[in-house]
Amino acid sequence: MKSFSSKAAFWIVAWLLVMCLWSSAATSIVFPEYASQWHLPKSITTGIFAIYPIVIIVVLLIFGNISDYIGRRNTLITGLLFLLLGALDLALAPNMYWLFVARALQGIGVGFMAGAGAAALVEFNPTSNQKFPGSINTITQSVGVCLVTIIGAALIKYAPFPLHLSYWVLALLLLVSIILCIFLPQKKTHPSTGKTNWKPAGIKVPQGLWGIYLLAALAAGIGFAQGGTFLSLGAQIARDVVGTKDILVIGTVLSISYLLIAVAGIIAGRLGPLTSVRAGGVSILLTMVFLVMASEFHSFVIFVISAILGGLGYGFSVAGGIGLASINAPSQYRSQFLSAVFVVSYVMQGASAYGGGVASTVYGFSSAIWILAIIISIITFITLMLTMISSKKMVSAIAVPKSTR
């Protein structure tokens, strides 16, 4: 069976990651509809969202290195199959219990695809620019979330079966993606180490790379944390706090935010990872300020500004973090190293998503936004300080990666 060329394979993998993020965000725009029609409290809707990163973390810790043994293609196909099952579950879901199962299936799928997809982009990179795969990885997240938000909002507003139709569309696209994935070249990187027996991944950071790992994980994590706030609560913030109830308007605003992730990702490809992380950190701090202001003043305009800054912040910080990890990851441990970065990212995303839901139920929506903003801002400030304090050390490490043992 003839495989795609490396250049075509790179863009196919990029598309698969678009579908990965499309799947992960598929329920976010529908949450207000679930809450309205099924009378669900915010703690339940954010709990449905949060089960997804929890499952991803478990999968990454156990199977984060599996593609180094069975190959990127087989791992990506496995992840896509779980995403397809999750989409079919959502398309048929009659109650909230099915949503929890679907989100768990999606978490398994993304867990298999996250590290393998990022590693495949590095290996199929058609350019000599080492920062290019990290930038494209971030852009795929933007495109995936942007498409599902605007298309999902349009289907909810204008098409029949608002709780189900968008998932049938997703299932069809995932089926096409599985067929495309079959024709990817099969690459295994781990045999170069002489190891053939698979064992659970865990967190493994090669000697000399802990500083880079910490900064990369925190940089990606703050992006995921503020992104989790918008994914789990963004539609309801616009609806309940700001007062906008038109789902298409909400979807359009959020999709603009996600589109700007791609813009930041493109710019980040021309910057150094540390510069990108700093730009992302400053943007995230401003995002939190404007999000609180939007809540306090019930201003849709300020909410739009926070969404714009949030998209830029996510794009710069995640691209910088993944860029740091991609450039420095040893080839024989690339998938496992990137998976370790994603573990921290999804921990922070799940904590912000579910924590926001619980806080909104206990303390009220406006107070929950204040709490999230303060916590995310503190972690972001710490990340920025790390880039400043360790700047010379990090640049040196990037220029001359230390050998692994």
N, C-alpha and C positions, 0 to 999 in steps of 0.2 A: 504494500500500500504506500503510495507516494505521499510524502509529508510536505507541509508548507516550508518555504525558505525561512531562514532565520529572521529576515526583515519582516516577512508576512506574519511569522509566529509571534514576533514582538507585539504587533498591533492586535493580533487575535487575543493574546494574553491581556492586553490593555482592555479590550472589549469584555473579556471574562470578568475582569475586576470591576468594570462598570456594572455588569449584571450582579456581581457580588454585593456592591453597595446599593444598587436598586432594590435587591431583595431585603437587605438589612433595614432600609428605610421605608419599605412598602406600607407598613402599618402606621407610620407617624402621622401622615396627613388624614388618616381615617380615624384616629383616636377620638376626636371630638364627636364623630358620628356614632362610634361605639358607646361613648359616654352618654350621648343623648338618647339613643334608641334602646340601649340595654341598661340604662340608669347605673352606670359604673362610676364610683368615686375616683378621684385623681390618683389615690394610692394604688388602685387596681390597674389603671391604664399605664402608669409608670412602672408598676410591677411587671406587667406584660412586656414592657420594653426592656426592663432590667434583666429578665431571665435570659435574654439573648447574650449580653456580654458575659454573664456568669458562665454559661455553657461554653462560650468561645474560650474563656480563660482555661477551663478544664481541658478542652480539646488541645489547645496550644501547649499546655504543660505536659500532656501525654503524647500527642502526635505532632508536635511542632517540628520535629526533624524527620517525619516519615517520608517526605519527598526526596530526601537525600538517599533513601534506600530503594523506594519503589518508583522513583522518577517524578518529575514535575507533572507530566501529562496525566498519569494515573491518579495522582493526588488531586489535581484540579477536577478531573471527571468525578471522582468520589464526592468532592465538595458540591459540585453542580447537581448531582443526584439528590443530595440532602436538601439543597435549596429548592429543587423541583417538588420534592415531597412537601416541604413547608408551604410553597405557593398553592399546591392543590388542597392542603389542609385549610388554608385561609379562604380559598375559593368556595369551600363547602361548609365553613364554620357556622354552626347554628347558635353557639353561645361562647362565653368568654373562656371556658375550659379548653376549647379547641385552639384558642389564641395562644395559650401558654405552650401547648404542644408544638404549634407551628413555630413560635419564636425559638423553642429549644432546637427544632430541626434546622432552622436558619442559623442558629449559633454553631451547630456542628458543621454545617456547610461552610460558613465563613471561616471557622477555625481551621479547616483543612486548606482553604484557599489563600488565606492572608499571607502566611510566610512563603508558601510555594509560589504564589503569584508574584510576590515581590522579588524572590530569588530568580524566577524565570525571566522577569524583565531585565535583570542585571545580565543574565547569561545570553539573552537574545538581543541585547542592546546593539542597534545598527550603527551607532555613532561612537566616536572616541571620547565623548563627554561622559565622564563617570557620574556626573550629577543628573544626567538625563533620565535614567530609570526612576530615581526618587521623585523627580518633578512630575513625570507621567503618572506614577502611582498616585500622587496627590490629585492630579487632574482627573483621573478615573473616578475617584471618590466624589469629586464635585459633579461630574457629568452624571454619574449614577443617581445621586441624591436629587440633583436638579430635575432630571427627567421624570423620576417617579413622583416628585412633588407637584410639578405642573401638570403632568398627564393624569396623575391620580386625582388632583383637584378638579380638572375638567371632566373626568369621568363621573366623579361624585355629583357634580352640579348638573351635567347635561345628559348623562346616560342612565339607563335603568340599573337596578341592583347595585346601589352605591357601596354596599359593604362587601361585594364579591367580584364585580366585573374586572376591576383593575388587576386582581390576582390571576384571573384567567389569561389576561394579556401577558402578565409576567411569566406564567407557566409556559406559554407558547415560545416566548423569547428564550427561556432557559433551555427548552428542548432544542432549539436551533443552536444554542451555544454549546450544548453537549456534542452535537454532531460536528461542529467546527473543532472542538477540542480533540476529537479523535484523530484529526489530521496534524496535530502538533508533533514536532520531532520529540522523541523520547530522550530525555537527558537525565543521567544520574551522576552526581558529583562526588558521592561519598566513597566509592571504591578506591579513590586515590589515597585514602587514609589506611587502607588495608583492613577496614572493619566491614563485616558482612552481616552481623546479627543485630537486628533492631532492638532497641530498648527505649522505654519512655524518655522523652526529651528532657523535661525539667527545665530549669534555668541554667544555662551553661554560658559563661562569658570567658573567652580565652584570656590568658594571662596578659596583663598590660592594657586591656581594653575596658576595664571597669569604669574609668572616668568617662570615656566616650559613651559607654552603655548608659550610664546614669543620666548624662545630659540628653542623649538621643531619646531615651524613654520618657523623661520628664517633658521634653519639647513636644513630642508626639502626644503625650498624655494630656497636657493642658489644652491642646487643640481638640482632642477627643472629648475632654470634659466640658468645654464650652459648647462644642458641637452636640454633645448629649443633652445639654440643657435645651437647645433649640429643637432637637429632634423629638424629645419627649414632651416638652412643655411649650415649644414655640407657637404651635397652632392655638393652644389654649391661652397662652399669654395674649396673643392678638385678639382672641375671641372674648376672654373673660376680663382681662385687665384693661386692654386698650379699647375694647368695645366694638371691634370689627367682626361681623358674623358671616360675611360673604366668603365662602370657602375658597373660591377661585382667587379672590384678592389676597387672602392669606397665603395660598399656595404660590401665587406670583411673587409676593414679597420674599417668602422663604427661598424660592428658587433663585431669585436674584442673589441672595446671600450665598447659596451653594455655587452659583455660576462664578462668583468672585473668588471662590476657592481655586478654580481653574486659572483665573487671571494671576493670582498670587503664586500658584504652582509654576506657571510659565516664567514669571519674573524670578522666582527662587532658583530656577534652572540656570540663571545667569549670575546668581550671587553665590558666595560661599555659604556653606551650611550654618556657620555661626552667625553670619549677618542675617540670614533668613530667620533663624530662631529668635534673634533680637527683635526683628521687625514684627514677627508674629506675637511675641510677648507683649510688646507695647500696644499692638492692636487689640489683643485680648483684654488688657487692662482697661482700655477705653471702651471696649464692648460692654464690660460689666458695669462701668459707670453709666453709660447711656441706657442700658437695660433697666437699671434701677430707676433712672429718671423717667423712662417710659412708663414704668409701673406707678410711680408716685404721681406723675402729672397726667396719666391716662392719655398720653400723646402718641398717636399713630406715626407721626413724622419722626419722633425720637426713636420709636421702635424700629422704623426703617433704617435709621442711621446705625443703630446697634446691630441690626442684621447685616448691613454692609460691612461694618468693621469686623463683625464676627466671621464672615466669610473670608476676609483678608487674613485675619488672625489665624484661623484654622489652616488656611493654605500655606502661609509662611512657616508656621511652627511645625506642622506635620511634615512638610517637604524638607525642612531643615533637619528634623529628627531622623527621618528615614534616610536622608542623604548622608548624614553622619554614619549611620549604621551600615548602609549599602557600600559606601566607599571603603570602610575599614573591616567589614566582615570577611574572615578567611573563607576561601571558596568551599572548603570541605565542611564548614560549619555555617554556611551562609543562611540557609533556611532556618536553622535552629536559633541563630543569633537574632535574625529579624523577628522570629516568632517571640523571642524573649522581650523584645521592644514592644511588640503588640500586646503582650500580656499586661504590662503596666498601663498601656493606653486604654485597654478595655476595662481594666479595674477602675480607672479614673472615670471613664465614660459611664459605667454601670453605677458607680457611686453617685455621680452627679444626677443621673436620670432618676434612679429610685429614691435617692435622698431628697431630691426636689419634690417628688410626689408625696413622700411621707411628711415632709416639712409643710407642704401646702395644705395637707389634710389637718395637721395638728395646729399649725400656727397661722394658717391663712396664706393665700397666694402671694401677696405682696411681701410678707415676711420671709417666705421661702426664697423669693428672688434675692432679697437682701442676704440671706444666709449663704446661698450658692455663690453670689457675687463676691462676698468676703473671702470664702474658702478658696475659690478659684484664683482670686487676685493674689492671695498670699503665696500659693504654690507657683504662680506665674512670676511673682517677684523673686522667689528663691531661684527659679530657673534662670532668670535674667542675671542675677548675681553670680551664678555659676559660670555663665558665659563670660562675664567680666573678669572674675577672679582667676579662672582657668584658661583664659584666652590663649596665652602664649603656649601653654602646655598642650592644649587641644590642637592648635595649629601645627605644632611640632609632631604630635601623634598622627595627625592626618597625613602630613607630608611623608613620614617614615613610620608606617604601621609596624608595630612590634610583632615578632614572630610568636606563633602559638606553640603550645606544648601539649 
